[in-house]
Amino acid sequence: MAPPRTSLLARAPIVDTLSRGLQTAWDKGWAPPILLEPDVLWDRATNGHEAKDEFSGRSAEDAADFRERLDKLCRSLNEEARLNPMGRAFAHGQLVRSIKQRFALGKLWRDRPALLKTKIAPPIIIVGQMRAGTTRMHRLLAADPGHSATRFSDSWHPVPRTPDLRPVWSGAALIFARALNPWLETIHPFGAARADEELGWLAGAFDHCAYEAQWHIPSYVAFSEARDATPVYREFIRILRTDAASHGNAGKPRVMKVPQFSEDLTELLAQFPEARIVVAERDAESTIRSSVSLVANQMGMQSDHIDLERIETEWARKTRLRRYRATKALADFGGRIAHVDFAALDANWEAAIKTVYAALDIPLTETALEAMRSEQDRADKSAHKKHRAQLDNGT
């Protein structure tokens, strides 16, 4: 059972213990200090890979976008983030992993180019702010046997394996993450093989969304927000085709969800013009309050210099930006759109689901409903329910 969360910036004692241990190791020369420099990270991550796999399956523009994003992100981390030793270790691990996966995917596509031509059914895209009920809607729709979804493990380990040990690796990673962050499950219910958002695919292309929730990197966020996200979503669809071919479910609509979709909806829909869209809606005040809780929890572990007021200001701005961009993109979209309200989903999820299926013109079978009831039962028993109580208590 998780201990009481005494403040939004509370962190487990083990984080400070590990941070002190890392700092001592660096000070005494027992371990080399972590350098968040693009060339250092690139050399470490690409050791054992072939240089040509930076480009395999990709255009020169997409490869250049990845390099430039890495340069800008590292500069922001070094100049603005003020990470503690654990934060530097986390950042190093995430950036090295993204580069490694980039090359591993390139090799896969060089060896099996047909993967990139996999025909996929038009997806169902959940669009909505972080903390607006998108996870619940996503998992209810994903429970329908007629649909497919991305496993948590495959989001963060997108290269298919035989035997497929990715859920085992992700399960082990989640055990470690829960030890470091005992409130993790109250903020977002995880499961290595559960349907989850494709956040890892975006992070692997150095989109800012996964990183701005962990680190204070305003210059990188401004750079990425102003930049055309098309190269990120071209990589995204390449990974989706690969994942669908690997699991043999390319003919089933993939239910996809990342809150960043709201911000990049124009570029996303350019890749999926025949998609169906579900818009999850919640009042701005509750959305921002819950978002701040999540971001503070992540940032509080990785820096000793977190300003809660700055987080509140930034996520109010993010909420406005995502709403503006999503509204603009939806106004130009001619496909099917369903709207679902957070309160309505809370009050009667079956009625809300029936409305969504009708708007999307998808048959709702009793088999699908039974699967959704099982998913809802699981959600009702989740530790995530405690997050609302934490917010009500001001923590």
N, C-alpha and C positions, 0 to 999 in steps of 0.2 A: 504494500500500500504506500502511495506517495505521501511524503510529509506535508504539512501545511505550507502553502505558498505564501509567505509572509509579505512579499512585495512583488511587483511585476518584474523587478530585476534580480529576484532571488536566484541563487545558484547553489548547487550541491557542493559540500565541502571537498569532495574528491577533485573538483575542477581546480580549486586553489592548490591542493596538494600536488597535482600533476604539473600545474604551471610552475610552482616552485622547483619541482624536480627538474623540469626542462631547463629553467634558468640556471640552476646550479650546474647542470651538465655542460651548458655552454660556457659559463664563467670559468669552470675548472678545466676546460678543454677536453672533457670526456666525449663530447659529441660536437660536430661542427654546427655553427648557428644556421638557422633556416634563412635562406636568401630567397626573397620573392622577386627575383629578377627574371625577365622573359627568357634570356639566353640560357641561364642556369636551369630553369624549369624545363625548357625545350630539350636541352641536351640530356637531362636525366630521364625524361619521359620517352624520348625517341630512341634511346639506346636499345639496340636489337631489332629495330624496325628499319624498313627500307624507305629512303627519302621520297621515292616516287609515290608512296601511299598517302602522302599529304594531299595529293591531287587525284588519286584513284577514285573514279566515279563522280568527281567534282569539277566545277569550272575554276579557272584561275581567279575569278572574282570571289568565289566562295572561299577559296583557300586564303586569299589576301584579307578577307573580312575577319577570318578567325585569327590571323596573326595580329592584325591591328587591334582587335578587341583584347587579346592577351596583353599587348603592350600597354594599352590604356588602363586596363584593370590593375595590372601590377603597379603602375605609377600611382593610381588612386589608393591602393592598399598601403603603399609605403609612405605616402604623403598625408593621408587623411584618416585612415582607419584606426590608428593607435591600438593595434591588437596586443593582447597579452600573449605569453608564450603558447598557451593552448590555442588561441586564435590563429597565431602564425602557423602552428602545426596543422590545424584544420584547413587553413587556406592553402598551404603547400600540398596537402593530400588531395584536395578537391581539384586544384589546377593541374597537377601532374596526372591525376586520373583522367581528366577530360582530354588532355593531349594524347595520352596512351590510347584511349578509346577511339579517338579520331583516326589514329594510324591503324588500329586493329580493324576498324570498319573499312578503311580504305583497302587494306589487304583482302578483306572478305569480298568486297565489290570487285576488286581486280581478279580474284579467283572465280567469282560467281556473278558475273555481270547481269545475268538474267534476273537476279533478285530485284534490281532497280526497275525492272519492267513489270513487276507483279501488279496485276490489275486488282484494285481494291474497291469494295462497295463504298458509296458515298457515306461519310461518317455522320454521327450525331454529335454536335459540338455544344458543350455546356459553356455558356458565357455568363460571367458574373463576378462580382467583387470577391476578394478573399473574405471568408467568414460570412458569406451570404447564403449558405445552404447548398453550395455547389457540390460538396463531397457527398452529402446525402442523396441529392438528385442523381449524381453520377453513379453511385453504387446501386441505387434502385434500378436505373435503366440498364446498368451492366449485368444485373441479375437475370434479366430476360435471356433465356437460352437462344433467342434469335439474334442477339447482339454479341459483340466481342468487346474486350477491354484490355488495357495494358496492365500487367502485373507490376507491383512495386519493384520487384527485383529486376524486371526487364527495362524499367524506366532508367534505373541507375547502372545496369549492366546490359547494354543493348546488343552486344555481340553474342549471337546464338552459340551454344555449346552442346557437345555430346560427350558424355552424359550431361544433362542440364543441371548443374549444381548452383545456378544463380540464386534460387530461393534459399539454399543453405547458406551461401555467403551473405545474403541480405538479412537472413534471420540472425546470424551471428553479429552482424553490424548493428541490428536493432537492439540486441541484448546489451551491447556496449553503449549504445546511445541512451538507452533507458537508465543505465547505471550513472552516466554523466548528467542526465537530465531527467529526474524522477517525475517531472510534470509533462513529459513528452506526450503520453497517451491521452492526457486530459485536453491537450491542445489540438491534436490530430490523431485519430485512431489508425495505427499502422498494422500491416501484416505483410510478410515477405511475398506471399503469393496472392494477396488480395488485389482487387482492382484499385488502381491509384492513378494519380495524375501523371502526365508525361513531363513533369518538371525536370527530371534528369536529362531528357533529350534536349531541352532548351538550355539547361546549365552546361551541357556538353558542347554547345555551340557558343558559349560565353554570352548568351543573353543575360541581362542584368537581374532578372527577376529572382533567381535563387540566392543571389549574392547581396542584393540590397536589403533582404530580410535578415541578414547575418552581420553585415559590416557597414560602417559609416563610410560610404564611398560616393559622395555627391557628384564629383566631377565625372566619374564613370557612368553614373545613372543618367546625368544630363547628356553625355555623349551618346549613350545607347538609346535613350528615348528619342533623340533627334535623328537617329540613323535609320535608314531603310532596313527593316527586319527581313527582307526577302531572302538573303542568304541563310539566315537562321532557319526559316521555314522550308527552304529547299532541302536542307540537311534533315529537318524533321520528317518530311515526307519520304525521304530515302530510308530513314530508319523505320518508319511505319511500314513501308512495303516489305522491308526485310523481316520485321517482327511478324507481320501477317503471313508471310510465306513460311516462316519457321514454325508457326503454330497451326498452319493449315486452316486459318479462319478468314482469309482475304475476302470471301464472299459474304461475310456478315458485317453489317455496319459497326464500325468501331465507335464506341462511346468515349469521347475524349474531353478532358477537362484540365485546364490550368488557368488560374485567375489572370495570368498575363495575356491570355487570348483576348480579353477585353481591350487591352492596350494596343494589340497588334492585329485586330480583327480584319482590317483591310488586306494585309499581307497574307493572313491565314486563309481567308476566303478566296484569294487568288489561286491558292494551291488546291482548294476544295470548293469549287463553284457550285457543286450540286449537293452540298451538305444541308442537313436539317439542323436548326439551331434551337436550343432551349435557353432562355434568358432567366437566370435566377435573380430575384430582386429582394432587397432588404433595406430598411430605413438606414440612412447614412450614419446617424449617430451610433446605432448599435454595431454597424459594420466597422466603423473606425475604431470604436472602443475595443472590439474583439481583435482587430488587426494589430493594434498597438500592443495588446497582451502577447500575441504570438511573436512579434518582432522583438519586443523587450526581452522575452525569454531567450531568444536565439542570440541577440547581441550581448546580453548580460554575461553569457558564458565566455565570450571571446574578446572582451575589452573591459578594462577597468575605468573607462572614461565615457560612460553612456549618459546621455542627457535625455531624460524621459520627455521633456517638453519638446525637444527637437524631433523626437520620434513622432509625437502626436501631430505636430505641424506637418511633417513630411507625409504621413499617411492620410491626413486630410487632403493634402494636395494630390497624392496618388489616386485617391478615390475619385476626386473631381476629374482628373485627367482620364482615367479609365472610363468613367461614365461618358465623358464628352466623345472620346474616340469610338467607343462602342456604338453610341447613338448615331454618330455620323456614318459609320460603316453599315449599320443595319438599315439606315434610310435608303441606301443604294442597293440593298440586297433584295432579290426578287423571289427567293425560295421560301420554304415553310419555316415559320417561327412560332414557338410556343413560349408563353410567359408563365412563370410560377413564382408566387410570393412566399417568402420565408414563413410568415405567420400561417398562411393557408396550408403549407406543407406540414407545419407543426400540428395544426388543428386536425387535419384529416388527409393523411398522405395518399390514401387510395383514391380519394376524390380528385386530388391534385394530379396524380398520375394519369387518371382517365382523361382529364382535361388536356394534359400534355400530349397523350397519344392521339387524341382526336385532332388537335391542332396540327400535328405532324403527319396525319393520315397514315398511322401505323396501326395494324390490328393488335389489340390487347387480348392475349389469350389467358385462360385460367391457369395454365402452366406458368406463364410469366408472372401472374399475380402471386401464385404460391411461392415462387422463388423470391419474389420481392418481400413477401411476408417473412420469410426466413431471414433475409438480409436485415429487415427492420427489427426483428427480434434480437438479432446480434447487436445491432446499433443501440438498442434500448439498454443492453447490459454493459455497454462500453463505458470506460472511465471518462470518455469525452463529455458525458453529462455533467461532470464536476466542473468543467470550465465555466459554465454559466454561473455556478455558485461562486467560483472564484471572482468573477467579474462583479457579481452582486455584492460581494464582501469588500470590493475595492482592491483586490489583489490580482 
